């Protein structure tokens, strides 16, 4: 009888322990779900992942990695007017930990300390990047930052011989044309101190731009009898001729400049070497990019994207002034309307870019919601006004060439005095050469500058005296009063 009582007593204790454990689990799970719901995540938590914390703790990174099912969910609802995202995309952190290592600016945007002057920008083709790089070059020249670059070369192979940073310094910026190779770029620009970003564009708009820019439209717009085809007919003719070459498995540069070009620039070809289905490879690719990049700009929201970048980096409004380059109001032909069948084929052959864009478009909408759309609209309107005022003060514009910079524009008296006007409208290849010489000579002050220049002799002619004066004036102006000077 005593034994039976003891067994019942032990069994009762066991049931009590199990019951308490279940209660604890339910309470914990409910609290966790509550704090990770997108409605309760703070603006600071929504705006970007603390990637440095994930790097410091591998297990934590694995815990918050993006499951392929989540990406599918985002992509499948890419066209929906929804800004909510699965909670695992943004790890929930308490208020205290969210402030560690970050400076809070603007409306809850957080700037990782030290990242405001360490910057990696992957320049994608046909996304307005020629306009952006001059802006970034000006930012770096003003502050005497070190660029990841090859000597006097506009194309960058990060695995080849690179120009060294200034003595005692480290690399700060990468903005030259280069494929995304994260393993090597992590060595040059460690993520714990570097802000990783790029820009992408609607696949339909990007395809149309590339189709014209690379001459495909021009070389295919007649049939075998010489009759001129509409743009819609020309695109379908080219698709029919190249159907076998337009699959994602074809990673040649000739195709990828037009089809799936975004994914090509951002490193998708290496994922084709993996085992698994095409969709699994696309999922892995997007998941990795989501962990790599702190922020992805959208060409389709160019000004708004720049304002959000400025807020995240803690930059000034004048740091994001730009001049439109390689831009025409209408590169298409008069008969530029596309049938739904053609649009569907464009999406079909750009399957990787479509999913990539849909995902980061949703991420962009999250940031807009977190920042506040009304506030963003106000700041974007202010930015557009100030930028246009600055542009109009820099240049005399003929009435028939108002839209974007071209050789018909001439510097005003103010533009002659404000040297940033000249830098913003220069060809980026020229600025690449400037950067090389500045870095080699350490802004013309290196004691062995002549010796260093001889080492790279033949690569490019040294800067002229007036070009040196231009750069030195920009740096001295920034030393004196930063970018807050009166431009009125």
Secondary structure, DSSP 4 states (H G I P E B T S, - for coil): -HHHHHHHHHHHHHHHHHHHHHHHHHHHHHHHHHHHSTTTS-HHHHH---HHHHHH-HHHHHHTPPPHHHHHHHHHTTTSS-----GGGS----HHHHHTTEEEETTTEEEETTGGG-EEEE--TTSSHHHHHHHHHHHHHHTTPPB--BTTBSB--TTS--PPPSTT----EE-SB----HHHHHHHS-TTT-EEEEEE--HHHHHHHHHHHTTHHHHHSB-TTSPBPPHHHHHHHHHHHHGGG-STT---HHHHTTSSHHHHHTTGGGGGGSSS-HHHHHHHHHHHHHHH-SEEEEGGGHHHHHHHHHHHHT--GGGG-----S--S--S-TT----HHHHHHHHHHTHHHHHHHHHHHHHHHHHHHHH-HHHHHHHHHHHHHHHHHHHHHHEE--GGG-SS--TT-EE-HHHHH-THHHHHHS-HHHHHHHHHHHHHTTTTT-TTHHHHHHHTTTSSPPPPHHHHHHHHHHHHHHHHHTT-----
